């Protein structure tokens, strides 16, 4: 039996990570806010799901 892996979701997460990192770090006014921005970029899907559920009223 063959295992076939498709890396599409990894590419989307990677591009999202880069975009989130650029956004959050560019908004930082101090070094430590830049570090916090980097950490936020790692977990950006959690922010996305939270805001989507809040918008949908769940």
CHARMM internal coordinates of N, CA and C (Angstrom, degrees):
IC EDIT
DIST 1 N 1 CA 1.4488
DIST 1 CA 1 C 1.5284
ANGL 1 N 1 CA 1 C 108.77
DIST 1 C 2 N 1.3072
ANGL 1 CA 1 C 2 N 116.14
DIHE 1 N 1 CA 1 C 2 N 130.88
DIST 2 N 2 CA 1.4538
ANGL 1 C 2 N 2 CA 121.88
DIHE 1 CA 1 C 2 N 2 CA -179.97
DIST 2 CA 2 C 1.5199
ANGL 2 N 2 CA 2 C 110.81
DIHE 1 C 2 N 2 CA 2 C -90.94
DIST 2 C 3 N 1.3102
ANGL 2 CA 2 C 3 N 115.21
DIHE 2 N 2 CA 2 C 3 N 141.69
DIST 3 N 3 CA 1.4586
ANGL 2 C 3 N 3 CA 121.14
DIHE 2 CA 2 C 3 N 3 CA 170.59
DIST 3 CA 3 C 1.5172
ANGL 3 N 3 CA 3 C 107.80
DIHE 2 C 3 N 3 CA 3 C -102.52
DIST 3 C 4 N 1.2990
ANGL 3 CA 3 C 4 N 116.38
DIHE 3 N 3 CA 3 C 4 N 121.51
DIST 4 N 4 CA 1.4572
ANGL 3 C 4 N 4 CA 121.15
DIHE 3 CA 3 C 4 N 4 CA 179.40
DIST 4 CA 4 C 1.5252
ANGL 4 N 4 CA 4 C 107.28
DIHE 3 C 4 N 4 CA 4 C -111.73
DIST 4 C 5 N 1.3153
ANGL 4 CA 4 C 5 N 115.38
DIHE 4 N 4 CA 4 C 5 N 124.02
DIST 5 N 5 CA 1.4599
ANGL 4 C 5 N 5 CA 120.50
DIHE 4 CA 4 C 5 N 5 CA -179.50
DIST 5 CA 5 C 1.5196
ANGL 5 N 5 CA 5 C 108.86
DIHE 4 C 5 N 5 CA 5 C -112.94
DIST 5 C 6 N 1.2888
ANGL 5 CA 5 C 6 N 114.97
DIHE 5 N 5 CA 5 C 6 N 133.82
DIST 6 N 6 CA 1.4638
ANGL 5 C 6 N 6 CA 121.00
DIHE 5 CA 5 C 6 N 6 CA 176.15
DIST 6 CA 6 C 1.5220
ANGL 6 N 6 CA 6 C 107.32
DIHE 5 C 6 N 6 CA 6 C -111.38
DIST 6 C 7 N 1.3088
ANGL 6 CA 6 C 7 N 117.38
DIHE 6 N 6 CA 6 C 7 N 129.71
DIST 7 N 7 CA 1.4540
ANGL 6 C 7 N 7 CA 122.35
DIHE 6 CA 6 C 7 N 7 CA -175.20
DIST 7 CA 7 C 1.5112
ANGL 7 N 7 CA 7 C 114.17
DIHE 6 C 7 N 7 CA 7 C -94.83
DIST 7 C 8 N 1.3091
ANGL 7 CA 7 C 8 N 117.84
DIHE 7 N 7 CA 7 C 8 N 18.44
DIST 8 N 8 CA 1.4607
ANGL 7 C 8 N 8 CA 119.95
DIHE 7 CA 7 C 8 N 8 CA -177.31
DIST 8 CA 8 C 1.5069
ANGL 8 N 8 CA 8 C 113.76
DIHE 7 C 8 N 8 CA 8 C -61.74
DIST 8 C 9 N 1.3187
ANGL 8 CA 8 C 9 N 117.17
DIHE 8 N 8 CA 8 C 9 N -42.40
DIST 9 N 9 CA 1.4608
ANGL 8 C 9 N 9 CA 119.18
DIHE 8 CA 8 C 9 N 9 CA -178.55
DIST 9 CA 9 C 1.5220
ANGL 9 N 9 CA 9 C 110.84
DIHE 8 C 9 N 9 CA 9 C -70.06
DIST 9 C 10 N 1.3193
ANGL 9 CA 9 C 10 N 117.66
DIHE 9 N 9 CA 9 C 10 N -32.72
DIST 10 N 10 CA 1.4630
ANGL 9 C 10 N 10 CA 119.91
DIHE 9 CA 9 C 10 N 10 CA 176.36
DIST 10 CA 10 C 1.5173
ANGL 10 N 10 CA 10 C 111.17
DIHE 9 C 10 N 10 CA 10 C -65.33
DIST 10 C 11 N 1.3200
ANGL 10 CA 10 C 11 N 116.78
DIHE 10 N 10 CA 10 C 11 N -38.75
DIST 11 N 11 CA 1.4626
ANGL 10 C 11 N 11 CA 120.65
DIHE 10 CA 10 C 11 N 11 CA 178.86
DIST 11 CA 11 C 1.5288
ANGL 11 N 11 CA 11 C 110.67
DIHE 10 C 11 N 11 CA 11 C -65.97
DIST 11 C 12 N 1.3242
ANGL 11 CA 11 C 12 N 116.63
DIHE 11 N 11 CA 11 C 12 N -41.17
DIST 12 N 12 CA 1.4717
ANGL 11 C 12 N 12 CA 120.43
DIHE 11 CA 11 C 12 N 12 CA 178.97
DIST 12 CA 12 C 1.5216
ANGL 12 N 12 CA 12 C 109.79
DIHE 11 C 12 N 12 CA 12 C -64.44
DIST 12 C 13 N 1.3265
ANGL 12 CA 12 C 13 N 116.80
DIHE 12 N 12 CA 12 C 13 N -45.16
DIST 13 N 13 CA 1.4679
ANGL 12 C 13 N 13 CA 119.55
DIHE 12 CA 12 C 13 N 13 CA 178.15
DIST 13 CA 13 C 1.5260
ANGL 13 N 13 CA 13 C 110.63
DIHE 12 C 13 N 13 CA 13 C -62.56
DIST 13 C 14 N 1.3203
ANGL 13 CA 13 C 14 N 117.58
DIHE 13 N 13 CA 13 C 14 N -41.88
DIST 14 N 14 CA 1.4596
ANGL 13 C 14 N 14 CA 120.85
DIHE 13 CA 13 C 14 N 14 CA 179.91
DIST 14 CA 14 C 1.5123
ANGL 14 N 14 CA 14 C 112.82
DIHE 13 C 14 N 14 CA 14 C -62.65
DIST 14 C 15 N 1.3314
ANGL 14 CA 14 C 15 N 116.36
DIHE 14 N 14 CA 14 C 15 N -45.03
DIST 15 N 15 CA 1.4631
ANGL 14 C 15 N 15 CA 119.54
DIHE 14 CA 14 C 15 N 15 CA 177.62
DIST 15 CA 15 C 1.5306
ANGL 15 N 15 CA 15 C 110.87
DIHE 14 C 15 N 15 CA 15 C -66.16
DIST 15 C 16 N 1.3260
ANGL 15 CA 15 C 16 N 116.01
DIHE 15 N 15 CA 15 C 16 N -38.51
DIST 16 N 16 CA 1.4661
ANGL 15 C 16 N 16 CA 119.53
DIHE 15 CA 15 C 16 N 16 CA 176.69
DIST 16 CA 16 C 1.5107
ANGL 16 N 16 CA 16 C 111.85
DIHE 15 C 16 N 16 CA 16 C -64.06
DIST 16 C 17 N 1.3371
ANGL 16 CA 16 C 17 N 115.99
DIHE 16 N 16 CA 16 C 17 N -38.82
DIST 17 N 17 CA 1.4640
ANGL 16 C 17 N 17 CA 120.38
DIHE 16 CA 16 C 17 N 17 CA 177.78
DIST 17 CA 17 C 1.5221
ANGL 17 N 17 CA 17 C 110.71
DIHE 16 C 17 N 17 CA 17 C -62.57
DIST 17 C 18 N 1.3199
ANGL 17 CA 17 C 18 N 116.38
DIHE 17 N 17 CA 17 C 18 N -46.10
DIST 18 N 18 CA 1.4682
ANGL 17 C 18 N 18 CA 119.82
DIHE 17 CA 17 C 18 N 18 CA -179.75
DIST 18 CA 18 C 1.5283
ANGL 18 N 18 CA 18 C 110.49
DIHE 17 C 18 N 18 CA 18 C -62.52
DIST 18 C 19 N 1.3227
ANGL 18 CA 18 C 19 N 116.33
DIHE 18 N 18 CA 18 C 19 N -45.12
DIST 19 N 19 CA 1.4637
ANGL 18 C 19 N 19 CA 119.51
DIHE 18 CA 18 C 19 N 19 CA 179.21
DIST 19 CA 19 C 1.5130
ANGL 19 N 19 CA 19 C 112.56
DIHE 18 C 19 N 19 CA 19 C -63.50
DIST 19 C 20 N 1.3404
ANGL 19 CA 19 C 20 N 116.58
DIHE 19 N 19 CA 19 C 20 N -42.31
DIST 20 N 20 CA 1.4667
ANGL 19 C 20 N 20 CA 120.30
DIHE 19 CA 19 C 20 N 20 CA 178.81
DIST 20 CA 20 C 1.5231
ANGL 20 N 20 CA 20 C 110.74
DIHE 19 C 20 N 20 CA 20 C -66.00
DIST 20 C 21 N 1.3268
ANGL 20 CA 20 C 21 N 116.69
DIHE 20 N 20 CA 20 C 21 N -40.43
DIST 21 N 21 CA 1.4643
ANGL 20 C 21 N 21 CA 119.78
DIHE 20 CA 20 C 21 N 21 CA 179.56
DIST 21 CA 21 C 1.5197
ANGL 21 N 21 CA 21 C 110.82
DIHE 20 C 21 N 21 CA 21 C -62.85
DIST 21 C 22 N 1.3251
ANGL 21 CA 21 C 22 N 116.78
DIHE 21 N 21 CA 21 C 22 N -44.78
DIST 22 N 22 CA 1.4677
ANGL 21 C 22 N 22 CA 120.04
DIHE 21 CA 21 C 22 N 22 CA 178.48
DIST 22 CA 22 C 1.5202
ANGL 22 N 22 CA 22 C 110.00
DIHE 21 C 22 N 22 CA 22 C -61.38
DIST 22 C 23 N 1.3341
ANGL 22 CA 22 C 23 N 116.71
DIHE 22 N 22 CA 22 C 23 N -44.86
DIST 23 N 23 CA 1.4723
ANGL 22 C 23 N 23 CA 119.84
DIHE 22 CA 22 C 23 N 23 CA -178.47
DIST 23 CA 23 C 1.5259
ANGL 23 N 23 CA 23 C 111.28
DIHE 22 C 23 N 23 CA 23 C -63.68
DIST 23 C 24 N 1.3409
ANGL 23 CA 23 C 24 N 116.76
DIHE 23 N 23 CA 23 C 24 N -54.21
DIST 24 N 24 CA 1.4690
ANGL 23 C 24 N 24 CA 119.80
DIHE 23 CA 23 C 24 N 24 CA -175.11
DIST 24 CA 24 C 1.5257
ANGL 24 N 24 CA 24 C 111.83
DIHE 23 C 24 N 24 CA 24 C -65.42
DIST 24 C 25 N 1.3287
ANGL 24 CA 24 C 25 N 117.90
DIHE 24 N 24 CA 24 C 25 N -39.40
DIST 25 N 25 CA 1.4630
ANGL 24 C 25 N 25 CA 119.98
DIHE 24 CA 24 C 25 N 25 CA -179.36
DIST 25 CA 25 C 1.5271
ANGL 25 N 25 CA 25 C 110.83
DIHE 24 C 25 N 25 CA 25 C -71.21
DIST 25 C 26 N 1.3269
ANGL 25 CA 25 C 26 N 117.30
DIHE 25 N 25 CA 25 C 26 N -34.79
DIST 26 N 26 CA 1.4693
ANGL 25 C 26 N 26 CA 118.93
DIHE 25 CA 25 C 26 N 26 CA 179.28
DIST 26 CA 26 C 1.5290
ANGL 26 N 26 CA 26 C 111.63
DIHE 25 C 26 N 26 CA 26 C -69.07
DIST 26 C 27 N 1.3213
ANGL 26 CA 26 C 27 N 117.54
DIHE 26 N 26 CA 26 C 27 N -23.96
DIST 27 N 27 CA 1.4651
ANGL 26 C 27 N 27 CA 121.35
DIHE 26 CA 26 C 27 N 27 CA 177.88
DIST 27 CA 27 C 1.5288
ANGL 27 N 27 CA 27 C 112.62
DIHE 26 C 27 N 27 CA 27 C -82.63
DIST 27 C 28 N 1.3383
ANGL 27 CA 27 C 28 N 116.96
DIHE 27 N 27 CA 27 C 28 N -12.76
DIST 28 N 28 CA 1.4634
ANGL 27 C 28 N 28 CA 121.17
DIHE 27 CA 27 C 28 N 28 CA -176.06
DIST 28 CA 28 C 1.5199
ANGL 28 N 28 CA 28 C 110.84
DIHE 27 C 28 N 28 CA 28 C -73.75
DIST 28 C 29 N 1.3237
ANGL 28 CA 28 C 29 N 114.88
DIHE 28 N 28 CA 28 C 29 N 140.15
DIST 29 N 29 CA 1.4635
ANGL 28 C 29 N 29 CA 120.08
DIHE 28 CA 28 C 29 N 29 CA 178.65
DIST 29 CA 29 C 1.5243
ANGL 29 N 29 CA 29 C 112.01
DIHE 28 C 29 N 29 CA 29 C -105.62
DIST 29 C 30 N 1.3355
ANGL 29 CA 29 C 30 N 117.50
DIHE 29 N 29 CA 29 C 30 N -13.75
DIST 30 N 30 CA 1.4587
ANGL 29 C 30 N 30 CA 121.65
DIHE 29 CA 29 C 30 N 30 CA 177.23
DIST 30 CA 30 C 1.5209
ANGL 30 N 30 CA 30 C 108.86
DIHE 29 C 30 N 30 CA 30 C -132.38
DIST 30 C 31 N 1.3258
ANGL 30 CA 30 C 31 N 115.63
DIHE 30 N 30 CA 30 C 31 N 167.99
DIST 31 N 31 CA 1.4587
ANGL 30 C 31 N 31 CA 120.77
DIHE 30 CA 30 C 31 N 31 CA 179.28
DIST 31 CA 31 C 1.5166
ANGL 31 N 31 CA 31 C 111.19
DIHE 30 C 31 N 31 CA 31 C -59.81
DIST 31 C 32 N 1.3312
ANGL 31 CA 31 C 32 N 117.68
DIHE 31 N 31 CA 31 C 32 N -45.20
DIST 32 N 32 CA 1.4645
ANGL 31 C 32 N 32 CA 120.79
DIHE 31 CA 31 C 32 N 32 CA -175.82
DIST 32 CA 32 C 1.5218
ANGL 32 N 32 CA 32 C 111.88
DIHE 31 C 32 N 32 CA 32 C -70.12
DIST 32 C 33 N 1.3146
ANGL 32 CA 32 C 33 N 117.75
DIHE 32 N 32 CA 32 C 33 N -30.90
DIST 33 N 33 CA 1.4597
ANGL 32 C 33 N 33 CA 119.18
DIHE 32 CA 32 C 33 N 33 CA 172.68
DIST 33 CA 33 C 1.5290
ANGL 33 N 33 CA 33 C 110.65
DIHE 32 C 33 N 33 CA 33 C -69.13
DIST 33 C 34 N 1.3258
ANGL 33 CA 33 C 34 N 116.98
DIHE 33 N 33 CA 33 C 34 N -30.00
DIST 34 N 34 CA 1.4573
ANGL 33 C 34 N 34 CA 120.79
DIHE 33 CA 33 C 34 N 34 CA 173.69
DIST 34 CA 34 C 1.5187
ANGL 34 N 34 CA 34 C 111.37
DIHE 33 C 34 N 34 CA 34 C -66.60
DIST 34 C 35 N 1.3401
ANGL 34 CA 34 C 35 N 116.59
DIHE 34 N 34 CA 34 C 35 N -40.88
DIST 35 N 35 CA 1.4679
ANGL 34 C 35 N 35 CA 121.12
DIHE 34 CA 34 C 35 N 35 CA 176.00
DIST 35 CA 35 C 1.5259
ANGL 35 N 35 CA 35 C 109.43
DIHE 34 C 35 N 35 CA 35 C -63.02
DIST 35 C 36 N 1.3217
ANGL 35 CA 35 C 36 N 117.09
DIHE 35 N 35 CA 35 C 36 N -44.23
DIST 36 N 36 CA 1.4613
ANGL 35 C 36 N 36 CA 120.74
DIHE 35 CA 35 C 36 N 36 CA 177.47
DIST 36 CA 36 C 1.5285
ANGL 36 N 36 CA 36 C 110.50
DIHE 35 C 36 N 36 CA 36 C -62.35
DIST 36 C 37 N 1.3070
ANGL 36 CA 36 C 37 N 117.24
DIHE 36 N 36 CA 36 C 37 N -38.46
DIST 37 N 37 CA 1.4597
ANGL 36 C 37 N 37 CA 121.09
DIHE 36 CA 36 C 37 N 37 CA 176.68
DIST 37 CA 37 C 1.5140
ANGL 37 N 37 CA 37 C 111.98
DIHE 36 C 37 N 37 CA 37 C -61.98
DIST 37 C 38 N 1.3279
ANGL 37 CA 37 C 38 N 117.20
DIHE 37 N 37 CA 37 C 38 N -39.65
DIST 38 N 38 CA 1.4623
ANGL 37 C 38 N 38 CA 121.03
DIHE 37 CA 37 C 38 N 38 CA 176.82
DIST 38 CA 38 C 1.5216
ANGL 38 N 38 CA 38 C 110.62
DIHE 37 C 38 N 38 CA 38 C -63.60
DIST 38 C 39 N 1.3259
ANGL 38 CA 38 C 39 N 117.00
DIHE 38 N 38 CA 38 C 39 N -42.84
DIST 39 N 39 CA 1.4721
ANGL 38 C 39 N 39 CA 120.62
DIHE 38 CA 38 C 39 N 39 CA 178.48
DIST 39 CA 39 C 1.5236
ANGL 39 N 39 CA 39 C 111.21
DIHE 38 C 39 N 39 CA 39 C -64.93
DIST 39 C 40 N 1.3202
ANGL 39 CA 39 C 40 N 117.01
DIHE 39 N 39 CA 39 C 40 N -38.10
DIST 40 N 40 CA 1.4628
ANGL 39 C 40 N 40 CA 120.76
DIHE 39 CA 39 C 40 N 40 CA 176.06
DIST 40 CA 40 C 1.5208
ANGL 40 N 40 CA 40 C 110.90
DIHE 39 C 40 N 40 CA 40 C -63.82
DIST 40 C 41 N 1.3194
ANGL 40 CA 40 C 41 N 116.44
DIHE 40 N 40 CA 40 C 41 N -36.88
DIST 41 N 41 CA 1.4617
ANGL 40 C 41 N 41 CA 120.29
DIHE 40 CA 40 C 41 N 41 CA 179.78
DIST 41 CA 41 C 1.5232
ANGL 41 N 41 CA 41 C 111.50
DIHE 40 C 41 N 41 CA 41 C -64.23
DIST 41 C 42 N 1.3256
ANGL 41 CA 41 C 42 N 117.00
DIHE 41 N 41 CA 41 C 42 N -30.70
DIST 42 N 42 CA 1.4646
ANGL 41 C 42 N 42 CA 120.39
DIHE 41 CA 41 C 42 N 42 CA 179.09
DIST 42 CA 42 C 1.5291
ANGL 42 N 42 CA 42 C 110.52
DIHE 41 C 42 N 42 CA 42 C -66.33
DIST 42 C 43 N 1.3185
ANGL 42 CA 42 C 43 N 117.45
DIHE 42 N 42 CA 42 C 43 N -37.04
DIST 43 N 43 CA 1.4704
ANGL 42 C 43 N 43 CA 120.95
DIHE 42 CA 42 C 43 N 43 CA -175.25
DIST 43 CA 43 C 1.5297
ANGL 43 N 43 CA 43 C 112.58
DIHE 42 C 43 N 43 CA 43 C -108.22
DIST 43 C 44 N 1.3391
ANGL 43 CA 43 C 44 N 117.71
DIHE 43 N 43 CA 43 C 44 N 25.79
DIST 44 N 44 CA 1.4609
ANGL 43 C 44 N 44 CA 120.01
DIHE 43 CA 43 C 44 N 44 CA -177.04
DIST 44 CA 44 C 1.5200
ANGL 44 N 44 CA 44 C 113.77
DIHE 43 C 44 N 44 CA 44 C -56.92
DIST 44 C 45 N 1.3442
ANGL 44 CA 44 C 45 N 121.62
DIHE 44 N 44 CA 44 C 45 N -32.63
DIST 45 N 45 CA 1.4713
ANGL 44 C 45 N 45 CA 118.51
DIHE 44 CA 44 C 45 N 45 CA 178.79
DIST 45 CA 45 C 1.5321
ANGL 45 N 45 CA 45 C 112.78
DIHE 44 C 45 N 45 CA 45 C -62.10
DIST 45 C 46 N 1.3298
ANGL 45 CA 45 C 46 N 116.63
DIHE 45 N 45 CA 45 C 46 N -31.99
DIST 46 N 46 CA 1.4638
ANGL 45 C 46 N 46 CA 119.33
DIHE 45 CA 45 C 46 N 46 CA 178.01
DIST 46 CA 46 C 1.5263
ANGL 46 N 46 CA 46 C 110.55
DIHE 45 C 46 N 46 CA 46 C -64.85
DIST 46 C 47 N 1.3292
ANGL 46 CA 46 C 47 N 117.86
DIHE 46 N 46 CA 46 C 47 N -40.96
DIST 47 N 47 CA 1.4639
ANGL 46 C 47 N 47 CA 121.34
DIHE 46 CA 46 C 47 N 47 CA 176.23
DIST 47 CA 47 C 1.5240
ANGL 47 N 47 CA 47 C 110.73
DIHE 46 C 47 N 47 CA 47 C -62.48
DIST 47 C 48 N 1.3221
ANGL 47 CA 47 C 48 N 115.78
DIHE 47 N 47 CA 47 C 48 N -41.95
DIST 48 N 48 CA 1.4627
ANGL 47 C 48 N 48 CA 121.16
DIHE 47 CA 47 C 48 N 48 CA -179.27
DIST 48 CA 48 C 1.5230
ANGL 48 N 48 CA 48 C 111.49
DIHE 47 C 48 N 48 CA 48 C -61.78
DIST 48 C 49 N 1.3164
ANGL 48 CA 48 C 49 N 116.90
DIHE 48 N 48 CA 48 C 49 N -48.31
DIST 49 N 49 CA 1.4702
ANGL 48 C 49 N 49 CA 121.04
DIHE 48 CA 48 C 49 N 49 CA -179.61
DIST 49 CA 49 C 1.5260
ANGL 49 N 49 CA 49 C 110.53
DIHE 48 C 49 N 49 CA 49 C -65.16
DIST 49 C 50 N 1.3231
ANGL 49 CA 49 C 50 N 117.61
DIHE 49 N 49 CA 49 C 50 N -42.21
DIST 50 N 50 CA 1.4644
ANGL 49 C 50 N 50 CA 121.41
DIHE 49 CA 49 C 50 N 50 CA 179.51
DIST 50 CA 50 C 1.5282
ANGL 50 N 50 CA 50 C 110.94
DIHE 49 C 50 N 50 CA 50 C -59.83
DIST 50 C 51 N 1.3270
ANGL 50 CA 50 C 51 N 116.52
DIHE 50 N 50 CA 50 C 51 N -48.21
DIST 51 N 51 CA 1.4660
ANGL 50 C 51 N 51 CA 119.73
DIHE 50 CA 50 C 51 N 51 CA -178.90
DIST 51 CA 51 C 1.5280
ANGL 51 N 51 CA 51 C 111.39
DIHE 50 C 51 N 51 CA 51 C -67.38
DIST 51 C 52 N 1.3331
ANGL 51 CA 51 C 52 N 117.44
DIHE 51 N 51 CA 51 C 52 N -36.03
DIST 52 N 52 CA 1.4630
ANGL 51 C 52 N 52 CA 120.16
DIHE 51 CA 51 C 52 N 52 CA 178.67
DIST 52 CA 52 C 1.5276
ANGL 52 N 52 CA 52 C 110.99
DIHE 51 C 52 N 52 CA 52 C -65.36
DIST 52 C 53 N 1.3271
ANGL 52 CA 52 C 53 N 116.94
DIHE 52 N 52 CA 52 C 53 N -42.94
DIST 53 N 53 CA 1.4642
ANGL 52 C 53 N 53 CA 119.78
DIHE 52 CA 52 C 53 N 53 CA 178.84
DIST 53 CA 53 C 1.5181
ANGL 53 N 53 CA 53 C 111.28
DIHE 52 C 53 N 53 CA 53 C -68.27
DIST 53 C 54 N 1.3380
ANGL 53 CA 53 C 54 N 117.07
DIHE 53 N 53 CA 53 C 54 N -36.38
DIST 54 N 54 CA 1.4644
ANGL 53 C 54 N 54 CA 120.55
DIHE 53 CA 53 C 54 N 54 CA 177.44
DIST 54 CA 54 C 1.5260
ANGL 54 N 54 CA 54 C 109.32
DIHE 53 C 54 N 54 CA 54 C -64.42
DIST 54 C 55 N 1.3178
ANGL 54 CA 54 C 55 N 117.13
DIHE 54 N 54 CA 54 C 55 N -40.89
DIST 55 N 55 CA 1.4685
ANGL 54 C 55 N 55 CA 121.63
DIHE 54 CA 54 C 55 N 55 CA 178.92
DIST 55 CA 55 C 1.5230
ANGL 55 N 55 CA 55 C 111.46
DIHE 54 C 55 N 55 CA 55 C -65.24
DIST 55 C 56 N 1.3199
ANGL 55 CA 55 C 56 N 116.77
DIHE 55 N 55 CA 55 C 56 N -38.81
DIST 56 N 56 CA 1.4489
ANGL 55 C 56 N 56 CA 121.38
DIHE 55 CA 55 C 56 N 56 CA -179.20
DIST 56 CA 56 C 1.5286
ANGL 56 N 56 CA 56 C 113.22
DIHE 55 C 56 N 56 CA 56 C -78.43
DIST 56 C 57 N 1.3202
ANGL 56 CA 56 C 57 N 116.25
DIHE 56 N 56 CA 56 C 57 N -8.11
DIST 57 N 57 CA 1.4585
ANGL 56 C 57 N 57 CA 120.77
DIHE 56 CA 56 C 57 N 57 CA 177.22
DIST 57 CA 57 C 1.5026
ANGL 57 N 57 CA 57 C 114.35
DIHE 56 C 57 N 57 CA 57 C 78.50
DIST 57 C 58 N 1.3024
ANGL 57 CA 57 C 58 N 117.84
DIHE 57 N 57 CA 57 C 58 N 28.83
DIST 58 N 58 CA 1.4709
ANGL 57 C 58 N 58 CA 121.62
DIHE 57 CA 57 C 58 N 58 CA -179.83
DIST 58 CA 58 C 1.5005
ANGL 58 N 58 CA 58 C 110.57
DIHE 57 C 58 N 58 CA 58 C -90.94
END
COOR INIT
IC SEED 1 N 1 CA 1 C
IC BUILD
